[in-house]
Amino acid sequence: MAREPMQMNQRPDMPDMAGANMPRQRGDAPVDDRTMTAAQENVKNPSEKIAAVLVARLGGMTEEQLAELDRAITPEAAKALLMLLPELGALMKALAESGEAGPMPQRPAPQAGPQMGALGAMS
């Protein structure tokens, strides 16, 4: 039986997901409230790995891209981004302490470390 070709912008049908959830293993106890609360609080803590990825990504951006990011991040958007990525708060604090945060500083050569002008607009 031949399949009909997909039309542009047409998504394939979703497969049957019945039984896709893994059954609990014997001995797995339900998560208690204390464990759930600790997990929810842990999610709010900044991750060093995520911060390192953000620094690398910002360091790879051009001056034009950083300027566009500065224009795009409004104070309201900054608040939402800080809730989503608490790592940005730690990065902004480090930049402010080093004196690098602010309106589009000149970036040295990449081997000297990235300056993140785009984060200056978020403080």
C-alpha positions, 0 to 999 in steps of 0.5 A: 500500500503506497503512502500519499505524499505530505502536503506542505505545512501538514503534520503527520498523525500522532502515534497512539500513545496508550501505554506510553507512561512507564508503570511504577516499579515495585517499591517506588513510594509516592513522592511526599510533600517535603521531597516535592517542595525541595525539588521545586526549590532546587529548580529555582537555583542557578546551574553552573552548567547552564550559566557556562552555556549562556556565557559561551553563547553570548560570547559567540554573538556579534556586536550587532546581535548583542545590540539587537538583544539589548533593544529586544529585552525590555524591563518586563521581558528581563523579569520573565527571563530572570524567572526562567533563567536564574543564571542570568541574575548571577551573570548580571551581578558578576558583570556589574561587579567587574564593571563590564555591564552597561550600554554596549561596551567594546569587546576585546578579542575572544580569547580575552573573554566575552563581554555581555552588553546585552545583559547590561540592559537587564539590570 
